[in-house]
Amino acid sequence: MPVLSGLPVGHAEHNLAFPLGVHAVLDAVVGTLTLREPALL
């Protein structure tokens, strides 16, 4: 199971919106998370 840390999501003071159910690609070597489809349809 992929695990991410240090992202500004969750219960911190400043958060980014993180869509659920959207296909994404996690590249651990480069350190990127790329959404493969729009978050809103």
VMD Tcl script that builds the backbone (N, CA, C; Angstrom):
set m [mol new atoms 123]
animate dup $m
set s [atomselect $m all]
$s set {name element resname resid chain x y z} {
  {N N MET 1 A 0.839 -1.158 0.000}
  {CA C MET 1 A 0.000 0.000 0.000}
  {C C MET 1 A 0.898 1.239 0.000}
  {N N PRO 2 A 0.706 2.146 -0.952}
  {CA C PRO 2 A 1.485 3.390 -0.975}
  {C C PRO 2 A 1.150 4.274 0.229}
  {N N VAL 3 A 2.159 4.911 0.745}
  {CA C VAL 3 A 1.981 5.814 1.883}
  {C C VAL 3 A 2.650 7.150 1.540}
  {N N LEU 4 A 1.951 8.240 1.821}
  {CA C LEU 4 A 2.485 9.581 1.591}
  {C C LEU 4 A 2.657 10.267 2.927}
  {N N SER 5 A 3.696 11.076 3.042}
  {CA C SER 5 A 3.857 11.861 4.265}
  {C C SER 5 A 4.289 13.268 3.897}
  {N N GLY 6 A 4.006 14.198 4.783}
  {CA C GLY 6 A 4.402 15.581 4.568}
  {C C GLY 6 A 3.485 16.363 3.647}
  {N N LEU 7 A 2.363 15.782 3.255}
  {CA C LEU 7 A 1.419 16.503 2.407}
  {C C LEU 7 A 0.553 17.423 3.255}
  {N N PRO 8 A 0.203 18.590 2.748}
  {CA C PRO 8 A -0.661 19.498 3.509}
  {C C PRO 8 A -2.134 19.127 3.386}
  {N N VAL 9 A -2.485 17.917 3.825}
  {CA C VAL 9 A -3.880 17.454 3.848}
  {C C VAL 9 A -4.156 16.871 5.230}
  {N N GLY 10 A -5.414 16.807 5.585}
  {CA C GLY 10 A -5.782 16.218 6.874}
  {C C GLY 10 A -6.240 17.267 7.867}
  {N N HIS 11 A -5.708 17.208 9.077}
  {CA C HIS 11 A -6.174 18.059 10.167}
  {C C HIS 11 A -5.151 19.123 10.544}
  {N N ALA 12 A -4.422 19.633 9.580}
  {CA C ALA 12 A -3.454 20.699 9.843}
  {C C ALA 12 A -4.111 22.063 9.628}
  {N N GLU 13 A -3.376 23.125 9.924}
  {CA C GLU 13 A -3.935 24.473 9.810}
  {C C GLU 13 A -4.226 24.852 8.359}
  {N N HIS 14 A -3.294 24.569 7.449}
  {CA C HIS 14 A -3.475 24.892 6.032}
  {C C HIS 14 A -3.536 23.598 5.241}
  {N N ASN 15 A -4.675 23.344 4.600}
  {CA C ASN 15 A -4.889 22.082 3.899}
  {C C ASN 15 A -5.216 22.305 2.436}
  {N N LEU 16 A -4.817 21.362 1.610}
  {CA C LEU 16 A -5.239 21.313 0.224}
  {C C LEU 16 A -6.419 20.356 0.120}
  {N N ALA 17 A -7.327 20.637 -0.789}
  {CA C ALA 17 A -8.435 19.708 -1.043}
  {C C ALA 17 A -7.871 18.480 -1.753}
  {N N PHE 18 A -8.216 17.316 -1.296}
  {CA C PHE 18 A -7.713 16.067 -1.871}
  {C C PHE 18 A -8.918 15.236 -2.298}
  {N N PRO 19 A -9.156 15.093 -3.614}
  {CA C PRO 19 A -10.348 14.375 -4.086}
  {C C PRO 19 A -10.264 12.875 -3.799}
  {N N LEU 20 A -11.391 12.301 -3.426}
  {CA C LEU 20 A -11.474 10.860 -3.190}
  {C C LEU 20 A -12.072 10.185 -4.411}
  {N N GLY 21 A -11.585 9.013 -4.735}
  {CA C GLY 21 A -12.125 8.231 -5.839}
  {C C GLY 21 A -11.599 8.615 -7.209}
  {N N VAL 22 A -10.591 9.486 -7.272}
  {CA C VAL 22 A -10.012 9.905 -8.550}
  {C C VAL 22 A -8.750 9.092 -8.808}
  {N N HIS 23 A -8.613 8.562 -10.012}
  {CA C HIS 23 A -7.412 7.798 -10.353}
  {C C HIS 23 A -6.215 8.735 -10.383}
  {N N ALA 24 A -5.124 8.259 -9.805}
  {CA C ALA 24 A -3.907 9.062 -9.729}
  {C C ALA 24 A -2.685 8.162 -9.858}
  {N N VAL 25 A -1.543 8.766 -10.159}
  {CA C VAL 25 A -0.280 8.041 -10.260}
  {C C VAL 25 A 0.682 8.641 -9.244}
  {N N LEU 26 A 1.200 7.789 -8.379}
  {CA C LEU 26 A 2.185 8.182 -7.390}
  {C C LEU 26 A 3.557 7.747 -7.877}
  {N N ASP 27 A 4.452 8.697 -8.078}
  {CA C ASP 27 A 5.824 8.400 -8.491}
  {C C ASP 27 A 6.740 8.693 -7.308}
  {N N ALA 28 A 7.126 7.646 -6.598}
  {CA C ALA 28 A 7.935 7.809 -5.391}
  {C C ALA 28 A 9.363 8.242 -5.717}
  {N N VAL 29 A 9.864 7.912 -6.891}
  {CA C VAL 29 A 11.216 8.295 -7.275}
  {C C VAL 29 A 11.301 9.803 -7.491}
  {N N VAL 30 A 10.350 10.345 -8.235}
  {CA C VAL 30 A 10.334 11.775 -8.549}
  {C C VAL 30 A 9.702 12.583 -7.419}
  {N N GLY 31 A 8.791 11.948 -6.674}
  {CA C GLY 31 A 8.099 12.640 -5.585}
  {C C GLY 31 A 6.883 13.409 -6.045}
  {N N THR 32 A 6.117 12.827 -6.990}
  {CA C THR 32 A 4.930 13.502 -7.498}
  {C C THR 32 A 3.694 12.628 -7.341}
  {N N LEU 33 A 2.552 13.282 -7.253}
  {CA C LEU 33 A 1.246 12.634 -7.301}
  {C C LEU 33 A 0.473 13.345 -8.381}
  {N N THR 34 A 0.118 12.611 -9.452}
  {CA C THR 34 A -0.545 13.205 -10.609}
  {C C THR 34 A -1.953 12.647 -10.734}
  {N N LEU 35 A -2.952 13.523 -10.729}
  {CA C LEU 35 A -4.338 13.100 -10.954}
  {C C LEU 35 A -4.512 12.764 -12.412}
  {N N ARG 36 A -5.146 11.640 -12.725}
  {CA C ARG 36 A -5.314 11.182 -14.091}
  {C C ARG 36 A -6.674 11.534 -14.683}
  {N N GLU 37 A -7.511 12.205 -13.907}
  {CA C GLU 37 A -8.842 12.619 -14.372}
  {C C GLU 37 A -9.254 13.836 -13.552}
  {N N PRO 38 A -10.240 14.578 -14.028}
  {CA C PRO 38 A -10.682 15.761 -13.274}
  {C C PRO 38 A -11.261 15.373 -11.911}
  {N N ALA 39 A -11.061 16.223 -10.936}
  {CA C ALA 39 A -11.619 15.967 -9.607}
  {C C ALA 39 A -13.119 16.184 -9.595}
  {N N LEU 40 A -13.612 17.060 -10.463}
  {CA C LEU 40 A -15.049 17.333 -10.571}
  {C C LEU 40 A -15.514 16.996 -11.975}
  {N N LEU 41 A -16.649 16.351 -12.055}
  {CA C LEU 41 A -17.207 15.991 -13.370}
  {C C LEU 41 A -18.362 16.868 -13.706}
}
mol reanalyze $m
mol bondsrecalc $m
mol representation Tube
mol addrep $m
